[in-house]
Amino acid sequence: MNRRLPHGGLRAQLAVAIALVTLLAVGASFVALYGRTGSRLRGELDTQLRTQATDWRRFIAGAKLNTPAAVERAAARFIAAQGYHADHGKACQ
């Protein structure tokens, strides 16, 4: 009795099984790395923002920021004093 395997035979079934296992492994790795990286980056950004907020409070200590123009000038000086600028091509206004 000659019995045929359904859906294209043993080779096709093995190829589909290997493809599914590979897809699941790659998907699981992506999810794990994405979650870890996102969590780490959020933590770093939160730390940097807290540091920047502390630096800003020290920078404006004693300053008279009673008008929007005064706040804008102080902010421009604060930004100009930073060591790194994401956009090197434009001067701070």
PyMOL Python script that loads the backbone (N, CA, C, O; Angstrom):
from pymol import cmd

cmd.read_pdbstr("""\
ATOM      1  N   MET A   1       0.829  -1.162   0.000  1.00  0.00           N
ATOM      2  CA  MET A   1       0.000   0.000   0.000  1.00  0.00           C
ATOM      3  C   MET A   1       0.887   1.243   0.000  1.00  0.00           C
ATOM      4  O   MET A   1       1.709   1.434   0.897  1.00  0.00           O
ATOM      5  N   ASN A   2       0.717   2.048  -0.975  1.00  0.00           N
ATOM      6  CA  ASN A   2       1.533   3.247  -1.141  1.00  0.00           C
ATOM      7  C   ASN A   2       0.754   4.437  -0.608  1.00  0.00           C
ATOM      8  O   ASN A   2      -0.247   4.843  -1.199  1.00  0.00           O
ATOM      9  N   ARG A   3       1.204   4.992   0.491  1.00  0.00           N
ATOM     10  CA  ARG A   3       0.494   6.102   1.125  1.00  0.00           C
ATOM     11  C   ARG A   3       1.235   7.399   0.872  1.00  0.00           C
ATOM     12  O   ARG A   3       2.444   7.466   1.095  1.00  0.00           O
ATOM     13  N   ARG A   4       0.539   8.435   0.411  1.00  0.00           N
ATOM     14  CA  ARG A   4       1.169   9.734   0.149  1.00  0.00           C
ATOM     15  C   ARG A   4       0.899  10.669   1.320  1.00  0.00           C
ATOM     16  O   ARG A   4      -0.171  10.629   1.927  1.00  0.00           O
ATOM     17  N   LEU A   5       1.867  11.498   1.625  1.00  0.00           N
ATOM     18  CA  LEU A   5       1.690  12.488   2.672  1.00  0.00           C
ATOM     19  C   LEU A   5       0.892  13.664   2.113  1.00  0.00           C
ATOM     20  O   LEU A   5       1.115  14.087   0.979  1.00  0.00           O
ATOM     21  N   PRO A   6      -0.018  14.177   2.895  1.00  0.00           N
ATOM     22  CA  PRO A   6      -0.807  15.318   2.422  1.00  0.00           C
ATOM     23  C   PRO A   6       0.051  16.578   2.343  1.00  0.00           C
ATOM     24  O   PRO A   6       1.092  16.676   2.993  1.00  0.00           O
ATOM     25  N   HIS A   7      -0.393  17.527   1.551  1.00  0.00           N
ATOM     26  CA  HIS A   7       0.218  18.857   1.450  1.00  0.00           C
ATOM     27  C   HIS A   7       1.649  18.840   0.929  1.00  0.00           C
ATOM     28  O   HIS A   7       2.502  19.543   1.470  1.00  0.00           O
ATOM     29  N   GLY A   8       1.928  18.069  -0.089  1.00  0.00           N
ATOM     30  CA  GLY A   8       3.202  18.186  -0.784  1.00  0.00           C
ATOM     31  C   GLY A   8       4.319  17.302  -0.294  1.00  0.00           C
ATOM     32  O   GLY A   8       5.436  17.442  -0.792  1.00  0.00           O
ATOM     33  N   GLY A   9       4.113  16.433   0.612  1.00  0.00           N
ATOM     34  CA  GLY A   9       5.149  15.495   0.999  1.00  0.00           C
ATOM     35  C   GLY A   9       5.984  15.943   2.181  1.00  0.00           C
ATOM     36  O   GLY A   9       5.806  17.028   2.734  1.00  0.00           O
ATOM     37  N   LEU A  10       6.893  15.071   2.541  1.00  0.00           N
ATOM     38  CA  LEU A  10       7.722  15.277   3.732  1.00  0.00           C
ATOM     39  C   LEU A  10       8.657  16.480   3.597  1.00  0.00           C
ATOM     40  O   LEU A  10       8.830  17.234   4.555  1.00  0.00           O
ATOM     41  N   ARG A  11       9.253  16.666   2.441  1.00  0.00           N
ATOM     42  CA  ARG A  11      10.160  17.800   2.252  1.00  0.00           C
ATOM     43  C   ARG A  11       9.447  19.136   2.446  1.00  0.00           C
ATOM     44  O   ARG A  11       9.966  20.036   3.105  1.00  0.00           O
ATOM     45  N   ALA A  12       8.273  19.253   1.875  1.00  0.00           N
ATOM     46  CA  ALA A  12       7.507  20.495   2.007  1.00  0.00           C
ATOM     47  C   ALA A  12       7.102  20.724   3.456  1.00  0.00           C
ATOM     48  O   ALA A  12       7.169  21.848   3.954  1.00  0.00           O
ATOM     49  N   GLN A  13       6.683  19.661   4.132  1.00  0.00           N
ATOM     50  CA  GLN A  13       6.298  19.810   5.539  1.00  0.00           C
ATOM     51  C   GLN A  13       7.488  20.202   6.406  1.00  0.00           C
ATOM     52  O   GLN A  13       7.354  21.034   7.304  1.00  0.00           O
ATOM     53  N   LEU A  14       8.651  19.610   6.143  1.00  0.00           N
ATOM     54  CA  LEU A  14       9.849  19.979   6.893  1.00  0.00           C
ATOM     55  C   LEU A  14      10.256  21.427   6.613  1.00  0.00           C
ATOM     56  O   LEU A  14      10.649  22.154   7.525  1.00  0.00           O
ATOM     57  N   ALA A  15      10.159  21.836   5.358  1.00  0.00           N
ATOM     58  CA  ALA A  15      10.500  23.216   5.011  1.00  0.00           C
ATOM     59  C   ALA A  15       9.562  24.193   5.713  1.00  0.00           C
ATOM     60  O   ALA A  15      10.012  25.222   6.218  1.00  0.00           O
ATOM     61  N   VAL A  16       8.278  23.892   5.753  1.00  0.00           N
ATOM     62  CA  VAL A  16       7.312  24.761   6.436  1.00  0.00           C
ATOM     63  C   VAL A  16       7.593  24.775   7.936  1.00  0.00           C
ATOM     64  O   VAL A  16       7.548  25.836   8.558  1.00  0.00           O
ATOM     65  N   ALA A  17       7.880  23.614   8.525  1.00  0.00           N
ATOM     66  CA  ALA A  17       8.164  23.541   9.961  1.00  0.00           C
ATOM     67  C   ALA A  17       9.414  24.353  10.308  1.00  0.00           C
ATOM     68  O   ALA A  17       9.418  25.093  11.291  1.00  0.00           O
ATOM     69  N   ILE A  18      10.467  24.218   9.509  1.00  0.00           N
ATOM     70  CA  ILE A  18      11.704  24.969   9.758  1.00  0.00           C
ATOM     71  C   ILE A  18      11.451  26.466   9.606  1.00  0.00           C
ATOM     72  O   ILE A  18      11.948  27.264  10.400  1.00  0.00           O
ATOM     73  N   ALA A  19      10.684  26.845   8.592  1.00  0.00           N
ATOM     74  CA  ALA A  19      10.373  28.265   8.394  1.00  0.00           C
ATOM     75  C   ALA A  19       9.584  28.820   9.572  1.00  0.00           C
ATOM     76  O   ALA A  19       9.855  29.930  10.031  1.00  0.00           O
ATOM     77  N   LEU A  20       8.609  28.056  10.065  1.00  0.00           N
ATOM     78  CA  LEU A  20       7.815  28.526  11.212  1.00  0.00           C
ATOM     79  C   LEU A  20       8.655  28.662  12.479  1.00  0.00           C
ATOM     80  O   LEU A  20       8.524  29.641  13.213  1.00  0.00           O
ATOM     81  N   VAL A  21       9.509  27.687  12.731  1.00  0.00           N
ATOM     82  CA  VAL A  21      10.378  27.754  13.919  1.00  0.00           C
ATOM     83  C   VAL A  21      11.318  28.946  13.804  1.00  0.00           C
ATOM     84  O   VAL A  21      11.523  29.668  14.780  1.00  0.00           O
ATOM     85  N   THR A  22      11.890  29.161  12.627  1.00  0.00           N
ATOM     86  CA  THR A  22      12.777  30.303  12.413  1.00  0.00           C
ATOM     87  C   THR A  22      12.029  31.612  12.609  1.00  0.00           C
ATOM     88  O   THR A  22      12.531  32.520  13.271  1.00  0.00           O
ATOM     89  N   LEU A  23      10.832  31.717  12.040  1.00  0.00           N
ATOM     90  CA  LEU A  23      10.027  32.929  12.186  1.00  0.00           C
ATOM     91  C   LEU A  23       9.684  33.200  13.646  1.00  0.00           C
ATOM     92  O   LEU A  23       9.765  34.340  14.104  1.00  0.00           O
ATOM     93  N   LEU A  24       9.303  32.161  14.374  1.00  0.00           N
ATOM     94  CA  LEU A  24       9.000  32.337  15.797  1.00  0.00           C
ATOM     95  C   LEU A  24      10.235  32.779  16.586  1.00  0.00           C
ATOM     96  O   LEU A  24      10.138  33.649  17.451  1.00  0.00           O
ATOM     97  N   ALA A  25      11.389  32.186  16.293  1.00  0.00           N
ATOM     98  CA  ALA A  25      12.619  32.547  17.006  1.00  0.00           C
ATOM     99  C   ALA A  25      13.010  33.994  16.714  1.00  0.00           C
ATOM    100  O   ALA A  25      13.366  34.738  17.627  1.00  0.00           O
ATOM    101  N   VAL A  26      12.945  34.393  15.448  1.00  0.00           N
ATOM    102  CA  VAL A  26      13.283  35.776  15.091  1.00  0.00           C
ATOM    103  C   VAL A  26      12.289  36.738  15.725  1.00  0.00           C
ATOM    104  O   VAL A  26      12.690  37.781  16.243  1.00  0.00           O
ATOM    105  N   GLY A  27      11.007  36.411  15.694  1.00  0.00           N
ATOM    106  CA  GLY A  27       9.981  37.262  16.297  1.00  0.00           C
ATOM    107  C   GLY A  27      10.178  37.415  17.802  1.00  0.00           C
ATOM    108  O   GLY A  27      10.075  38.519  18.335  1.00  0.00           O
ATOM    109  N   ALA A  28      10.460  36.308  18.484  1.00  0.00           N
ATOM    110  CA  ALA A  28      10.690  36.366  19.929  1.00  0.00           C
ATOM    111  C   ALA A  28      11.931  37.193  20.263  1.00  0.00           C
ATOM    112  O   ALA A  28      11.931  37.959  21.226  1.00  0.00           O
ATOM    113  N   SER A  29      12.983  37.036  19.467  1.00  0.00           N
ATOM    114  CA  SER A  29      14.204  37.820  19.690  1.00  0.00           C
ATOM    115  C   SER A  29      13.931  39.308  19.497  1.00  0.00           C
ATOM    116  O   SER A  29      14.401  40.133  20.280  1.00  0.00           O
ATOM    117  N   PHE A  30      13.172  39.653  18.455  1.00  0.00           N
ATOM    118  CA  PHE A  30      12.841  41.055  18.208  1.00  0.00           C
ATOM    119  C   PHE A  30      12.063  41.643  19.375  1.00  0.00           C
ATOM    120  O   PHE A  30      12.379  42.734  19.849  1.00  0.00           O
ATOM    121  N   VAL A  31      11.056  40.931  19.836  1.00  0.00           N
ATOM    122  CA  VAL A  31      10.238  41.431  20.939  1.00  0.00           C
ATOM    123  C   VAL A  31      11.089  41.627  22.197  1.00  0.00           C
ATOM    124  O   VAL A  31      10.955  42.640  22.884  1.00  0.00           O
ATOM    125  N   ALA A  32      11.957  40.670  22.499  1.00  0.00           N
ATOM    126  CA  ALA A  32      12.805  40.783  23.688  1.00  0.00           C
ATOM    127  C   ALA A  32      13.763  41.962  23.577  1.00  0.00           C
ATOM    128  O   ALA A  32      13.896  42.740  24.521  1.00  0.00           O
ATOM    129  N   LEU A  33      14.432  42.102  22.431  1.00  0.00           N
ATOM    130  CA  LEU A  33      15.383  43.203  22.250  1.00  0.00           C
ATOM    131  C   LEU A  33      14.676  44.554  22.230  1.00  0.00           C
ATOM    132  O   LEU A  33      15.169  45.522  22.810  1.00  0.00           O
ATOM    133  N   TYR A  34      13.536  44.624  21.574  1.00  0.00           N
ATOM    134  CA  TYR A  34      12.779  45.874  21.496  1.00  0.00           C
ATOM    135  C   TYR A  34      12.352  46.325  22.890  1.00  0.00           C
ATOM    136  O   TYR A  34      12.489  47.500  23.231  1.00  0.00           O
ATOM    137  N   GLY A  35      11.846  45.414  23.681  1.00  0.00           N
ATOM    138  CA  GLY A  35      11.414  45.758  25.040  1.00  0.00           C
ATOM    139  C   GLY A  35      12.567  46.222  25.908  1.00  0.00           C
ATOM    140  O   GLY A  35      12.452  47.222  26.617  1.00  0.00           O
ATOM    141  N   ARG A  36      13.687  45.497  25.856  1.00  0.00           N
ATOM    142  CA  ARG A  36      14.853  45.875  26.673  1.00  0.00           C
ATOM    143  C   ARG A  36      15.435  47.205  26.231  1.00  0.00           C
ATOM    144  O   ARG A  36      15.751  48.060  27.059  1.00  0.00           O
ATOM    145  N   THR A  37      15.575  47.378  24.926  1.00  0.00           N
ATOM    146  CA  THR A  37      16.154  48.614  24.404  1.00  0.00           C
ATOM    147  C   THR A  37      15.259  49.800  24.723  1.00  0.00           C
ATOM    148  O   THR A  37      15.743  50.847  25.155  1.00  0.00           O
ATOM    149  N   GLY A  38      13.964  49.646  24.514  1.00  0.00           N
ATOM    150  CA  GLY A  38      13.026  50.733  24.813  1.00  0.00           C
ATOM    151  C   GLY A  38      13.061  51.120  26.278  1.00  0.00           C
ATOM    152  O   GLY A  38      13.051  52.304  26.615  1.00  0.00           O
ATOM    153  N   SER A  39      13.100  50.130  27.144  1.00  0.00           N
ATOM    154  CA  SER A  39      13.147  50.403  28.580  1.00  0.00           C
ATOM    155  C   SER A  39      14.433  51.131  28.953  1.00  0.00           C
ATOM    156  O   SER A  39      14.407  52.083  29.733  1.00  0.00           O
ATOM    157  N   ARG A  40      15.557  50.684  28.397  1.00  0.00           N
ATOM    158  CA  ARG A  40      16.848  51.317  28.704  1.00  0.00           C
ATOM    159  C   ARG A  40      16.876  52.753  28.194  1.00  0.00           C
ATOM    160  O   ARG A  40      17.326  53.657  28.898  1.00  0.00           O
ATOM    161  N   LEU A  41      16.395  52.961  26.974  1.00  0.00           N
ATOM    162  CA  LEU A  41      16.400  54.311  26.407  1.00  0.00           C
ATOM    163  C   LEU A  41      15.489  55.250  27.198  1.00  0.00           C
ATOM    164  O   LEU A  41      15.842  56.405  27.432  1.00  0.00           O
ATOM    165  N   ARG A  42      14.317  54.756  27.612  1.00  0.00           N
ATOM    166  CA  ARG A  42      13.425  55.589  28.426  1.00  0.00           C
ATOM    167  C   ARG A  42      14.110  55.997  29.720  1.00  0.00           C
ATOM    168  O   ARG A  42      14.010  57.147  30.149  1.00  0.00           O
ATOM    169  N   GLY A  43      14.806  55.052  30.340  1.00  0.00           N
ATOM    170  CA  GLY A  43      15.523  55.361  31.576  1.00  0.00           C
ATOM    171  C   GLY A  43      16.609  56.408  31.359  1.00  0.00           C
ATOM    172  O   GLY A  43      16.762  57.330  32.160  1.00  0.00           O
ATOM    173  N   GLU A  44      17.364  56.260  30.271  1.00  0.00           N
ATOM    174  CA  GLU A  44      18.421  57.240  29.980  1.00  0.00           C
ATOM    175  C   GLU A  44      17.840  58.619  29.682  1.00  0.00           C
ATOM    176  O   GLU A  44      18.367  59.633  30.140  1.00  0.00           O
ATOM    177  N   LEU A  45      16.759  58.653  28.920  1.00  0.00           N
ATOM    178  CA  LEU A  45      16.130  59.944  28.615  1.00  0.00           C
ATOM    179  C   LEU A  45      15.590  60.608  29.872  1.00  0.00           C
ATOM    180  O   LEU A  45      15.745  61.815  30.054  1.00  0.00           O
ATOM    181  N   ASP A  46      14.958  59.825  30.740  1.00  0.00           N
ATOM    182  CA  ASP A  46      14.443  60.388  31.991  1.00  0.00           C
ATOM    183  C   ASP A  46      15.577  60.985  32.825  1.00  0.00           C
ATOM    184  O   ASP A  46      15.437  62.072  33.385  1.00  0.00           O
ATOM    185  N   THR A  47      16.693  60.272  32.904  1.00  0.00           N
ATOM    186  CA  THR A  47      17.848  60.769  33.658  1.00  0.00           C
ATOM    187  C   THR A  47      18.384  62.063  33.047  1.00  0.00           C
ATOM    188  O   THR A  47      18.676  63.020  33.764  1.00  0.00           O
ATOM    189  N   GLN A  48      18.511  62.086  31.720  1.00  0.00           N
ATOM    190  CA  GLN A  48      19.010  63.291  31.052  1.00  0.00           C
ATOM    191  C   GLN A  48      18.055  64.468  31.246  1.00  0.00           C
ATOM    192  O   GLN A  48      18.500  65.596  31.457  1.00  0.00           O
ATOM    193  N   LEU A  49      16.762  64.217  31.178  1.00  0.00           N
ATOM    194  CA  LEU A  49      15.794  65.301  31.369  1.00  0.00           C
ATOM    195  C   LEU A  49      15.845  65.841  32.803  1.00  0.00           C
ATOM    196  O   LEU A  49      15.751  67.049  33.017  1.00  0.00           O
ATOM    197  N   ARG A  50      15.992  64.947  33.778  1.00  0.00           N
ATOM    198  CA  ARG A  50      16.107  65.420  35.175  1.00  0.00           C
ATOM    199  C   ARG A  50      17.370  66.266  35.349  1.00  0.00           C
ATOM    200  O   ARG A  50      17.344  67.296  36.023  1.00  0.00           O
ATOM    201  N   THR A  51      18.471  65.828  34.740  1.00  0.00           N
ATOM    202  CA  THR A  51      19.721  66.585  34.815  1.00  0.00           C
ATOM    203  C   THR A  51      19.561  67.950  34.157  1.00  0.00           C
ATOM    204  O   THR A  51      19.997  68.959  34.711  1.00  0.00           O
ATOM    205  N   GLN A  52      18.941  67.990  32.983  1.00  0.00           N
ATOM    206  CA  GLN A  52      18.713  69.255  32.283  1.00  0.00           C
ATOM    207  C   GLN A  52      17.820  70.185  33.107  1.00  0.00           C
ATOM    208  O   GLN A  52      18.075  71.387  33.180  1.00  0.00           O
ATOM    209  N   ALA A  53      16.784  69.634  33.724  1.00  0.00           N
ATOM    210  CA  ALA A  53      15.888  70.463  34.541  1.00  0.00           C
ATOM    211  C   ALA A  53      16.640  71.052  35.731  1.00  0.00           C
ATOM    212  O   ALA A  53      16.441  72.216  36.077  1.00  0.00           O
ATOM    213  N   THR A  54      17.499  70.257  36.357  1.00  0.00           N
ATOM    214  CA  THR A  54      18.303  70.755  37.475  1.00  0.00           C
ATOM    215  C   THR A  54      19.262  71.843  37.000  1.00  0.00           C
ATOM    216  O   THR A  54      19.413  72.876  37.653  1.00  0.00           O
ATOM    217  N   ASP A  55      19.913  71.603  35.851  1.00  0.00           N
ATOM    218  CA  ASP A  55      20.830  72.612  35.292  1.00  0.00           C
ATOM    219  C   ASP A  55      20.079  73.905  34.970  1.00  0.00           C
ATOM    220  O   ASP A  55      20.594  74.994  35.222  1.00  0.00           O
ATOM    221  N   TRP A  56      18.880  73.798  34.422  1.00  0.00           N
ATOM    222  CA  TRP A  56      18.071  74.982  34.083  1.00  0.00           C
ATOM    223  C   TRP A  56      17.733  75.770  35.346  1.00  0.00           C
ATOM    224  O   TRP A  56      17.855  76.995  35.369  1.00  0.00           O
ATOM    225  N   ARG A  57      17.307  75.066  36.399  1.00  0.00           N
ATOM    226  CA  ARG A  57      16.960  75.762  37.651  1.00  0.00           C
ATOM    227  C   ARG A  57      18.174  76.487  38.220  1.00  0.00           C
ATOM    228  O   ARG A  57      18.045  77.603  38.723  1.00  0.00           O
ATOM    229  N   ARG A  58      19.352  75.866  38.148  1.00  0.00           N
ATOM    230  CA  ARG A  58      20.571  76.543  38.619  1.00  0.00           C
ATOM    231  C   ARG A  58      20.900  77.746  37.733  1.00  0.00           C
ATOM    232  O   ARG A  58      21.296  78.800  38.230  1.00  0.00           O
ATOM    233  N   PHE A  59      20.734  77.584  36.432  1.00  0.00           N
ATOM    234  CA  PHE A  59      21.068  78.630  35.469  1.00  0.00           C
ATOM    235  C   PHE A  59      20.207  79.876  35.681  1.00  0.00           C
ATOM    236  O   PHE A  59      20.698  80.998  35.560  1.00  0.00           O
ATOM    237  N   ILE A  60      18.930  79.680  35.996  1.00  0.00           N
ATOM    238  CA  ILE A  60      18.024  80.831  36.123  1.00  0.00           C
ATOM    239  C   ILE A  60      17.890  81.328  37.559  1.00  0.00           C
ATOM    240  O   ILE A  60      17.124  82.252  37.833  1.00  0.00           O
ATOM    241  N   ALA A  61      18.635  80.715  38.469  1.00  0.00           N
ATOM    242  CA  ALA A  61      18.551  81.144  39.868  1.00  0.00           C
ATOM    243  C   ALA A  61      18.908  82.623  39.963  1.00  0.00           C
ATOM    244  O   ALA A  61      19.986  83.036  39.536  1.00  0.00           O
ATOM    245  N   GLY A  62      18.023  83.394  40.508  1.00  0.00           N
ATOM    246  CA  GLY A  62      18.257  84.820  40.696  1.00  0.00           C
ATOM    247  C   GLY A  62      17.965  85.670  39.474  1.00  0.00           C
ATOM    248  O   GLY A  62      18.032  86.896  39.554  1.00  0.00           O
ATOM    249  N   ALA A  63      17.647  85.061  38.358  1.00  0.00           N
ATOM    250  CA  ALA A  63      17.363  85.833  37.143  1.00  0.00           C
ATOM    251  C   ALA A  63      15.945  86.404  37.215  1.00  0.00           C
ATOM    252  O   ALA A  63      15.056  85.824  37.838  1.00  0.00           O
ATOM    253  N   LYS A  64      15.762  87.533  36.575  1.00  0.00           N
ATOM    254  CA  LYS A  64      14.436  88.142  36.517  1.00  0.00           C
ATOM    255  C   LYS A  64      13.757  87.683  35.225  1.00  0.00           C
ATOM    256  O   LYS A  64      14.044  88.185  34.138  1.00  0.00           O
ATOM    257  N   LEU A  65      12.873  86.744  35.371  1.00  0.00           N
ATOM    258  CA  LEU A  65      12.182  86.176  34.211  1.00  0.00           C
ATOM    259  C   LEU A  65      10.713  86.604  34.244  1.00  0.00           C
ATOM    260  O   LEU A  65       9.807  85.772  34.222  1.00  0.00           O
ATOM    261  N   ASN A  66      10.504  87.907  34.298  1.00  0.00           N
ATOM    262  CA  ASN A  66       9.150  88.418  34.452  1.00  0.00           C
ATOM    263  C   ASN A  66       8.433  88.660  33.126  1.00  0.00           C
ATOM    264  O   ASN A  66       7.255  89.018  33.124  1.00  0.00           O
ATOM    265  N   THR A  67       9.115  88.472  32.006  1.00  0.00           N
ATOM    266  CA  THR A  67       8.469  88.631  30.703  1.00  0.00           C
ATOM    267  C   THR A  67       8.822  87.434  29.825  1.00  0.00           C
ATOM    268  O   THR A  67       9.843  86.780  30.040  1.00  0.00           O
ATOM    269  N   PRO A  68       7.982  87.151  28.841  1.00  0.00           N
ATOM    270  CA  PRO A  68       8.320  86.055  27.930  1.00  0.00           C
ATOM    271  C   PRO A  68       9.648  86.288  27.201  1.00  0.00           C
ATOM    272  O   PRO A  68      10.383  85.336  26.936  1.00  0.00           O
ATOM    273  N   ALA A  69       9.953  87.533  26.880  1.00  0.00           N
ATOM    274  CA  ALA A  69      11.211  87.834  26.201  1.00  0.00           C
ATOM    275  C   ALA A  69      12.406  87.517  27.097  1.00  0.00           C
ATOM    276  O   ALA A  69      13.432  87.035  26.617  1.00  0.00           O
ATOM    277  N   ALA A  70      12.278  87.783  28.382  1.00  0.00           N
ATOM    278  CA  ALA A  70      13.363  87.479  29.314  1.00  0.00           C
ATOM    279  C   ALA A  70      13.570  85.973  29.432  1.00  0.00           C
ATOM    280  O   ALA A  70      14.705  85.502  29.500  1.00  0.00           O
ATOM    281  N   VAL A  71      12.484  85.227  29.455  1.00  0.00           N
ATOM    282  CA  VAL A  71      12.577  83.764  29.509  1.00  0.00           C
ATOM    283  C   VAL A  71      13.230  83.248  28.228  1.00  0.00           C
ATOM    284  O   VAL A  71      14.071  82.350  28.267  1.00  0.00           O
ATOM    285  N   GLU A  72      12.832  83.825  27.097  1.00  0.00           N
ATOM    286  CA  GLU A  72      13.394  83.396  25.811  1.00  0.00           C
ATOM    287  C   GLU A  72      14.895  83.676  25.740  1.00  0.00           C
ATOM    288  O   GLU A  72      15.658  82.836  25.263  1.00  0.00           O
ATOM    289  N   ARG A  73      15.320  84.835  26.204  1.00  0.00           N
ATOM    290  CA  ARG A  73      16.750  85.165  26.203  1.00  0.00           C
ATOM    291  C   ARG A  73      17.530  84.214  27.114  1.00  0.00           C
ATOM    292  O   ARG A  73      18.604  83.729  26.761  1.00  0.00           O
ATOM    293  N   ALA A  74      16.958  83.962  28.296  1.00  0.00           N
ATOM    294  CA  ALA A  74      17.628  83.045  29.224  1.00  0.00           C
ATOM    295  C   ALA A  74      17.710  81.645  28.627  1.00  0.00           C
ATOM    296  O   ALA A  74      18.730  80.968  28.760  1.00  0.00           O
ATOM    297  N   ALA A  75      16.637  81.210  27.972  1.00  0.00           N
ATOM    298  CA  ALA A  75      16.635  79.887  27.361  1.00  0.00           C
ATOM    299  C   ALA A  75      17.661  79.810  26.237  1.00  0.00           C
ATOM    300  O   ALA A  75      18.353  78.800  26.100  1.00  0.00           O
ATOM    301  N   ALA A  76      17.766  80.851  25.441  1.00  0.00           N
ATOM    302  CA  ALA A  76      18.748  80.867  24.346  1.00  0.00           C
ATOM    303  C   ALA A  76      20.171  80.802  24.901  1.00  0.00           C
ATOM    304  O   ALA A  76      21.014  80.087  24.358  1.00  0.00           O
ATOM    305  N   ARG A  77      20.445  81.543  25.978  1.00  0.00           N
ATOM    306  CA  ARG A  77      21.772  81.483  26.600  1.00  0.00           C
ATOM    307  C   ARG A  77      22.042  80.094  27.177  1.00  0.00           C
ATOM    308  O   ARG A  77      23.151  79.572  27.063  1.00  0.00           O
ATOM    309  N   PHE A  78      21.028  79.505  27.792  1.00  0.00           N
ATOM    310  CA  PHE A  78      21.165  78.171  28.377  1.00  0.00           C
ATOM    311  C   PHE A  78      21.477  77.145  27.293  1.00  0.00           C
ATOM    312  O   PHE A  78      22.369  76.314  27.461  1.00  0.00           O
ATOM    313  N   ILE A  79      20.756  77.200  26.201  1.00  0.00           N
ATOM    314  CA  ILE A  79      20.974  76.248  25.102  1.00  0.00           C
ATOM    315  C   ILE A  79      22.349  76.456  24.478  1.00  0.00           C
ATOM    316  O   ILE A  79      23.043  75.489  24.163  1.00  0.00           O
ATOM    317  N   ALA A  80      22.746  77.719  24.298  1.00  0.00           N
ATOM    318  CA  ALA A  80      24.057  78.010  23.721  1.00  0.00           C
ATOM    319  C   ALA A  80      25.193  77.507  24.612  1.00  0.00           C
ATOM    320  O   ALA A  80      26.277  77.192  24.121  1.00  0.00           O
ATOM    321  N   ALA A  81      24.947  77.432  25.905  1.00  0.00           N
ATOM    322  CA  ALA A  81      25.977  76.996  26.847  1.00  0.00           C
ATOM    323  C   ALA A  81      26.115  75.471  26.892  1.00  0.00           C
ATOM    324  O   ALA A  81      27.056  74.956  27.497  1.00  0.00           O
ATOM    325  N   GLN A  82      25.202  74.753  26.267  1.00  0.00           N
ATOM    326  CA  GLN A  82      25.251  73.291  26.277  1.00  0.00           C
ATOM    327  C   GLN A  82      26.422  72.805  25.430  1.00  0.00           C
ATOM    328  O   GLN A  82      26.800  73.444  24.449  1.00  0.00           O
ATOM    329  N   GLY A  83      26.988  71.671  25.820  1.00  0.00           N
ATOM    330  CA  GLY A  83      28.142  71.131  25.121  1.00  0.00           C
ATOM    331  C   GLY A  83      27.802  70.442  23.815  1.00  0.00           C
ATOM    332  O   GLY A  83      28.678  70.295  22.963  1.00  0.00           O
ATOM    333  N   TYR A  84      26.585  70.022  23.629  1.00  0.00           N
ATOM    334  CA  TYR A  84      26.214  69.281  22.426  1.00  0.00           C
ATOM    335  C   TYR A  84      24.960  69.895  21.824  1.00  0.00           C
ATOM    336  O   TYR A  84      24.000  70.203  22.530  1.00  0.00           O
ATOM    337  N   HIS A  85      24.984  70.067  20.518  1.00  0.00           N
ATOM    338  CA  HIS A  85      23.813  70.552  19.794  1.00  0.00           C
ATOM    339  C   HIS A  85      23.483  69.542  18.708  1.00  0.00           C
ATOM    340  O   HIS A  85      24.346  69.200  17.899  1.00  0.00           O
ATOM    341  N   ALA A  86      22.258  69.065  18.678  1.00  0.00           N
ATOM    342  CA  ALA A  86      21.864  68.062  17.688  1.00  0.00           C
ATOM    343  C   ALA A  86      21.927  68.635  16.274  1.00  0.00           C
ATOM    344  O   ALA A  86      22.198  67.904  15.322  1.00  0.00           O
ATOM    345  N   ASP A  87      21.679  69.932  16.132  1.00  0.00           N
ATOM    346  CA  ASP A  87      21.681  70.562  14.817  1.00  0.00           C
ATOM    347  C   ASP A  87      22.844  71.542  14.768  1.00  0.00           C
ATOM    348  O   ASP A  87      22.701  72.698  15.167  1.00  0.00           O
ATOM    349  N   HIS A  88      23.990  71.090  14.282  1.00  0.00           N
ATOM    350  CA  HIS A  88      25.182  71.940  14.249  1.00  0.00           C
ATOM    351  C   HIS A  88      25.109  73.025  13.191  1.00  0.00           C
ATOM    352  O   HIS A  88      25.847  74.007  13.259  1.00  0.00           O
ATOM    353  N   GLY A  89      24.214  72.856  12.202  1.00  0.00           N
ATOM    354  CA  GLY A  89      24.177  73.793  11.087  1.00  0.00           C
ATOM    355  C   GLY A  89      23.516  75.119  11.395  1.00  0.00           C
ATOM    356  O   GLY A  89      23.766  76.100  10.694  1.00  0.00           O
ATOM    357  N   LYS A  90      22.684  75.182  12.413  1.00  0.00           N
ATOM    358  CA  LYS A  90      21.959  76.410  12.710  1.00  0.00           C
ATOM    359  C   LYS A  90      22.444  77.008  14.031  1.00  0.00           C
ATOM    360  O   LYS A  90      22.677  76.291  15.004  1.00  0.00           O
ATOM    361  N   ALA A  91      22.586  78.298  14.044  1.00  0.00           N
ATOM    362  CA  ALA A  91      22.971  78.997  15.273  1.00  0.00           C
ATOM    363  C   ALA A  91      21.743  79.156  16.147  1.00  0.00           C
ATOM    364  O   ALA A  91      20.626  79.276  15.643  1.00  0.00           O
ATOM    365  N   CYS A  92      21.943  79.159  17.439  1.00  0.00           N
ATOM    366  CA  CYS A  92      20.826  79.399  18.354  1.00  0.00           C
ATOM    367  C   CYS A  92      20.352  80.823  18.209  1.00  0.00           C
ATOM    368  O   CYS A  92      21.162  81.745  18.116  1.00  0.00           O
ATOM    369  N   GLN A  93      19.077  81.007  18.189  1.00  0.00           N
ATOM    370  CA  GLN A  93      18.541  82.372  18.032  1.00  0.00           C
ATOM    371  C   GLN A  93      18.114  82.931  19.361  1.00  0.00           C
ATOM    372  O   GLN A  93      17.639  84.064  19.431  1.00  0.00           O
TER     373      GLN A  93
END
""", "prot")
cmd.dss("prot")
cmd.show_as("cartoon", "prot")
cmd.util.cbc("prot")
cmd.orient("prot")
